[in-house]
Amino acid sequence: MLVPMAELLAAAQREGYAAGAFNTYNLEITRAIVRAAEAQQAPLIVQVGSSALRYAGREALTALVLAEAQRSPVPVAVHLDHSAKLDEIRWCVEQGFTSVMIDGSALPLAENIALTREAVAIARPHGVTVEAELGSIVGEEDRAAEREAVGLTSPAQAEQFVQATAVDALAVAVGNVHGFYKGEPKLDTARLDEIHRRVPVPLVLHGASGLSDAAIQRSIQGGVRKFNVNTELRVALFTALADTLPRIHAHYDVPGLFTPAIAAMQAVVEEKLQLFGSAGKA
């Protein structure tokens, strides 16, 4: 069933776990994500990034993801991930997305606040959840990244930002990165705790791929209620395809090629849902 992301995050906030948010680009990835949530009886966030909408065609991918969410027996939020464009925010709200992320993190604080307020004004009348980002989470979406030159989120600015924008969730930078980590990730947990103390809304951690189980659990203690996972899904997809293709190449069997890949991605999602504590919470 299709639900606002705010409902999922509110339940996670009350019960002290985190929701899993997984990026999709096509049918196979979407099926793997939703099947995993159904198998684990977990609430779910399916994310579609701006780059995925450009790749697949925004009408086609949107229709696919919304249909999968609506038919599922578990609660599913459909989320626009990392958009810096108000016209894209408006389009997704009109199409039925139940949450959007406005990303003004590259802007000065005052401009980020102004942009985020505009996004909230677009989404709030429709009951659509708004996530924003404060701080610099390095690495490009959909590409590998290294933990270098991280602009960490200021707790004082986070408090100011949430008060000024009335966002529903805040993505923070505490040493996390998009993509692959270089070496062992080191999260600034003291900073996360201070942000959590000052900010009443659920916190979001991008770049959950590659974080240790201990780092995930510590982040949940620090107020993180949504983890974004993308890279590990793509690794599972590519690894399964590379393994399967040589064995079935002569048969040109499309279902035979993609079925193991769906299973591999589903296994990743199920493991994450258990780790985040959302399994059995649907």
FITI-98764 format. One line per field, with one value per residue (C-alpha): residue number from 1; chain; x, y, z. Coordinates in Angstrom, 1 decimal. Layout:
BEGIN
num	(NUM, ...)
chaine	(A, ...)
east	(X, ...)
north	(Y, ...)
up	(Z, ...)
end
This chain:
BEGIN
num	(1, 2, 3, 4, 5, 6, 7, 8, 9, 10, 11, 12, 13, 14, 15, 16, 17, 18, 19, 20, 21, 22, 23, 24, 25, 26, 27, 28, 29, 30, 31, 32, 33, 34, 35, 36, 37, 38, 39, 40, 41, 42, 43, 44, 45, 46, 47, 48, 49, 50, 51, 52, 53, 54, 55, 56, 57, 58, 59, 60, 61, 62, 63, 64, 65, 66, 67, 68, 69, 70, 71, 72, 73, 74, 75, 76, 77, 78, 79, 80, 81, 82, 83, 84, 85, 86, 87, 88, 89, 90, 91, 92, 93, 94, 95, 96, 97, 98, 99, 100, 101, 102, 103, 104, 105, 106, 107, 108, 109, 110, 111, 112, 113, 114, 115, 116, 117, 118, 119, 120, 121, 122, 123, 124, 125, 126, 127, 128, 129, 130, 131, 132, 133, 134, 135, 136, 137, 138, 139, 140, 141, 142, 143, 144, 145, 146, 147, 148, 149, 150, 151, 152, 153, 154, 155, 156, 157, 158, 159, 160, 161, 162, 163, 164, 165, 166, 167, 168, 169, 170, 171, 172, 173, 174, 175, 176, 177, 178, 179, 180, 181, 182, 183, 184, 185, 186, 187, 188, 189, 190, 191, 192, 193, 194, 195, 196, 197, 198, 199, 200, 201, 202, 203, 204, 205, 206, 207, 208, 209, 210, 211, 212, 213, 214, 215, 216, 217, 218, 219, 220, 221, 222, 223, 224, 225, 226, 227, 228, 229, 230, 231, 232, 233, 234, 235, 236, 237, 238, 239, 240, 241, 242, 243, 244, 245, 246, 247, 248, 249, 250, 251, 252, 253, 254, 255, 256, 257, 258, 259, 260, 261, 262, 263, 264, 265, 266, 267, 268, 269, 270, 271, 272, 273, 274, 275, 276, 277, 278, 279, 280, 281, 282)
chaine	(A, A, A, A, A, A, A, A, A, A, A, A, A, A, A, A, A, A, A, A, A, A, A, A, A, A, A, A, A, A, A, A, A, A, A, A, A, A, A, A, A, A, A, A, A, A, A, A, A, A, A, A, A, A, A, A, A, A, A, A, A, A, A, A, A, A, A, A, A, A, A, A, A, A, A, A, A, A, A, A, A, A, A, A, A, A, A, A, A, A, A, A, A, A, A, A, A, A, A, A, A, A, A, A, A, A, A, A, A, A, A, A, A, A, A, A, A, A, A, A, A, A, A, A, A, A, A, A, A, A, A, A, A, A, A, A, A, A, A, A, A, A, A, A, A, A, A, A, A, A, A, A, A, A, A, A, A, A, A, A, A, A, A, A, A, A, A, A, A, A, A, A, A, A, A, A, A, A, A, A, A, A, A, A, A, A, A, A, A, A, A, A, A, A, A, A, A, A, A, A, A, A, A, A, A, A, A, A, A, A, A, A, A, A, A, A, A, A, A, A, A, A, A, A, A, A, A, A, A, A, A, A, A, A, A, A, A, A, A, A, A, A, A, A, A, A, A, A, A, A, A, A, A, A, A, A, A, A, A, A, A, A, A, A, A, A, A, A, A, A, A, A, A, A, A, A, A, A, A, A, A, A)
east	(0.0, 1.2, 1.8, 3.5, 7.1, 6.3, 4.1, 7.0, 9.5, 7.1, 6.7, 10.4, 10.9, 8.5, 9.9, 13.6, 14.4, 15.1, 13.4, 15.3, 15.3, 16.5, 17.2, 15.7, 16.3, 14.1, 11.6, 14.0, 15.5, 12.0, 10.7, 13.7, 13.2, 9.4, 9.7, 12.3, 10.0, 7.1, 9.2, 10.4, 7.0, 8.8, 7.8, 9.7, 10.9, 11.5, 13.6, 13.9, 16.7, 16.7, 19.3, 17.1, 14.1, 16.3, 17.6, 14.3, 11.9, 10.1, 6.6, 7.4, 9.6, 7.1, 4.2, 6.1, 7.2, 3.8, 2.0, 4.4, 3.9, 0.1, -0.3, 2.0, 0.5, 3.2, 3.4, 5.5, 6.6, 7.7, 10.4, 12.1, 15.8, 18.3, 16.4, 17.6, 14.8, 11.4, 9.7, 10.8, 9.5, 6.2, 5.9, 6.6, 4.1, 1.4, 2.1, 1.6, 5.1, 4.5, 7.8, 10.5, 14.0, 15.0, 18.8, 20.2, 23.2, 25.6, 24.1, 25.0, 22.8, 20.4, 19.8, 19.4, 16.7, 14.9, 14.9, 13.7, 10.9, 9.7, 9.8, 7.8, 5.2, 4.8, 4.6, 2.9, -0.7, -0.6, 0.5, 3.8, 6.8, 9.8, 13.4, 16.3, 20.0, 22.4, 26.2, 28.3, 27.9, 30.8, 30.7, 28.4, 25.1, 25.4, 29.2, 32.0, 33.2, 36.0, 35.8, 37.7, 37.0, 33.7, 31.7, 30.1, 26.7, 26.7, 24.3, 23.5, 22.8, 20.7, 18.5, 18.2, 17.5, 14.7, 13.0, 13.2, 12.0, 9.6, 11.0, 9.9, 13.3, 16.9, 19.8, 23.1, 26.8, 28.7, 31.4, 29.1, 29.6, 27.8, 29.2, 32.2, 34.3, 38.0, 39.1, 37.0, 34.2, 34.5, 31.3, 31.3, 28.9, 29.3, 28.2, 25.3, 24.1, 24.2, 22.2, 19.7, 19.5, 18.8, 16.6, 13.1, 12.6, 13.9, 17.5, 18.6, 21.9, 22.9, 25.6, 24.6, 26.3, 29.6, 28.8, 29.5, 26.6, 28.0, 28.0, 24.4, 23.3, 25.1, 23.5, 20.1, 20.9, 21.8, 18.4, 18.8, 15.5, 16.1, 19.1, 19.7, 21.1, 22.1, 25.6, 25.3, 22.2, 24.1, 27.0, 24.7, 23.1, 26.3, 27.9, 24.9, 24.7, 28.4, 28.1, 24.9, 25.6, 28.4, 26.3, 23.1, 24.5, 23.8, 20.1, 19.4, 17.1, 16.1, 14.2, 17.1, 19.5, 17.6, 16.0, 19.2, 20.0, 16.6, 17.2, 20.7, 19.4, 16.4, 18.9, 20.8, 17.6, 16.3, 19.6, 19.5, 15.9, 16.8, 19.8, 17.8, 15.3, 12.3, 11.7, 8.3, 7.2, 4.7)
north	(0.0, 3.5, 5.7, 9.0, 8.6, 10.7, 7.8, 5.3, 7.6, 8.5, 4.8, 4.3, 7.3, 6.0, 2.4, 3.2, 1.6, 2.8, 2.4, 1.2, 3.4, 1.6, 3.2, 1.7, 2.2, -0.5, -3.3, -5.9, -3.7, -2.6, -6.2, -7.2, -4.4, -4.9, -8.7, -8.3, -6.0, -8.4, -11.4, -9.5, -7.8, -4.5, -1.0, 0.2, 3.3, 2.9, 5.8, 7.2, 9.6, 12.4, 10.5, 7.4, 9.4, 10.7, 7.2, 5.3, 8.1, 9.7, 8.7, 5.0, 4.6, 6.5, 4.4, 1.2, 2.1, 3.5, 0.4, -1.9, 0.2, 0.2, -3.5, -4.5, -5.5, -3.8, 0.0, 1.6, 5.2, 6.3, 8.9, 11.3, 11.2, 14.1, 16.6, 20.2, 21.3, 22.7, 21.8, 18.2, 18.3, 19.6, 17.0, 14.1, 15.5, 15.7, 12.1, 10.6, 10.4, 10.4, 12.0, 14.2, 15.3, 18.8, 18.9, 22.4, 21.2, 22.8, 26.2, 28.7, 28.2, 31.1, 29.9, 26.3, 27.4, 29.5, 26.6, 24.1, 26.4, 26.6, 22.8, 22.5, 24.9, 22.7, 19.4, 20.1, 20.9, 17.4, 15.6, 14.8, 14.4, 16.6, 15.6, 18.1, 17.9, 20.1, 19.6, 18.1, 14.4, 13.8, 11.4, 11.6, 9.8, 6.5, 6.6, 5.5, 8.0, 8.5, 10.0, 13.2, 16.8, 16.2, 19.3, 18.0, 19.2, 21.9, 21.0, 24.7, 25.2, 22.0, 23.4, 26.7, 25.0, 22.8, 25.6, 27.8, 25.3, 22.9, 19.9, 16.4, 14.8, 16.0, 14.2, 14.9, 14.6, 13.0, 11.2, 9.2, 9.3, 8.3, 5.2, 3.2, 4.1, 4.3, 2.5, 2.0, 4.6, 6.8, 8.5, 11.4, 10.0, 12.8, 15.3, 13.0, 12.8, 16.6, 17.1, 14.5, 16.5, 19.8, 18.6, 17.1, 15.5, 12.1, 12.1, 10.5, 8.9, 8.6, 6.2, 3.3, 0.9, -0.1, 0.9, -1.8, -3.3, -1.6, 1.8, 1.2, 0.4, 3.3, 5.6, 4.4, 5.3, 8.7, 9.4, 8.1, 6.8, 6.4, 4.7, 5.1, 2.0, 2.1, 0.9, -2.5, -3.2, -2.3, -4.5, -7.5, -6.8, -6.6, -9.6, -11.8, -10.8, -11.4, -14.8, -15.8, -14.5, -16.8, -19.8, -18.9, -16.8, -19.4, -19.5, -15.8, -16.5, -13.1, -14.4, -16.8, -13.9, -11.6, -14.0, -14.7, -11.0, -10.3, -12.9, -11.5, -8.0, -9.2, -10.9, -7.7, -5.8, -8.4, -8.3, -4.5, -4.5, -6.9, -4.8, -1.6, -3.2, -2.7, -6.4, -7.4, -3.8, -3.7)
up	(0.0, -0.8, 2.3, 3.1, 4.2, 7.3, 8.6, 8.3, 9.9, 12.8, 13.6, 13.4, 15.7, 18.3, 18.3, 17.9, 14.5, 11.0, 7.7, 4.7, 1.5, -1.6, -5.0, -8.2, -11.9, -13.5, -13.1, -11.8, -9.1, -8.0, -7.8, -5.7, -3.3, -2.8, -2.6, 0.1, 2.2, 1.8, 2.8, 5.9, 6.6, 6.7, 5.9, 2.8, 1.0, -2.7, -4.0, -7.6, -8.2, -10.8, -12.8, -12.8, -14.1, -16.9, -17.8, -17.8, -18.7, -15.8, -16.9, -17.4, -14.2, -12.1, -13.3, -12.6, -9.1, -8.0, -9.3, -7.4, -4.2, -4.5, -5.0, -2.2, 1.2, 3.1, 3.5, 0.8, 0.4, -3.1, -2.7, -5.1, -4.1, -4.5, -6.6, -6.8, -9.2, -8.0, -11.3, -10.8, -7.2, -8.4, -11.1, -8.8, -6.2, -8.9, -10.1, -6.7, -5.0, -1.3, -0.4, -2.1, -1.2, -2.1, -2.2, -1.7, 0.2, -2.2, -1.6, 1.2, 4.2, 3.5, -0.1, 1.0, 3.5, 0.8, -1.7, 0.9, 2.0, -1.6, -1.8, 1.4, 0.1, -3.0, -1.2, 2.1, 0.7, -0.9, 2.3, 0.7, 3.1, 2.5, 3.2, 2.9, 3.3, 5.3, 5.1, 2.3, 1.8, -0.6, -3.6, -6.6, -6.6, -8.6, -8.6, -6.3, -3.7, -1.2, 2.2, 1.6, 2.4, 4.1, 5.1, 8.3, 9.4, 12.1, 15.0, 15.5, 11.8, 11.7, 14.5, 12.7, 9.4, 10.6, 12.5, 9.4, 6.8, 8.7, 6.9, 7.9, 7.8, 7.6, 5.9, 7.7, 7.0, 9.8, 7.9, 5.6, 1.8, -1.4, -3.0, -1.9, 1.2, 1.1, 4.2, 7.2, 7.6, 10.7, 11.7, 14.0, 16.5, 19.0, 16.3, 15.4, 19.0, 19.3, 16.1, 17.4, 20.7, 18.9, 16.0, 16.6, 13.1, 12.0, 10.7, 7.5, 6.7, 3.0, 2.0, 4.2, 1.8, 3.3, 6.9, 9.5, 11.5, 14.6, 12.8, 11.7, 15.2, 16.7, 14.1, 15.1, 18.7, 17.4, 15.9, 12.3, 11.1, 7.4, 5.7, 2.0, 0.2, -3.5, -4.1, -2.6, -4.7, -7.9, -6.9, -6.3, -9.7, -11.7, -9.9, -10.5, -14.2, -14.7, -13.2, -15.1, -18.5, -19.6, -18.6, -20.5, -23.3, -26.0, -25.0, -25.0, -22.0, -20.6, -17.5, -16.9, -16.9, -14.6, -12.1, -10.2, -10.2, -8.6, -6.0, -5.2, -4.8, -2.7, -0.3, 0.1, 0.9, 3.3, 5.2, 5.5, 6.7, 9.5, 10.4, 10.5, 12.8, 10.5, 9.8, 11.2, 11.6, 8.7)
end
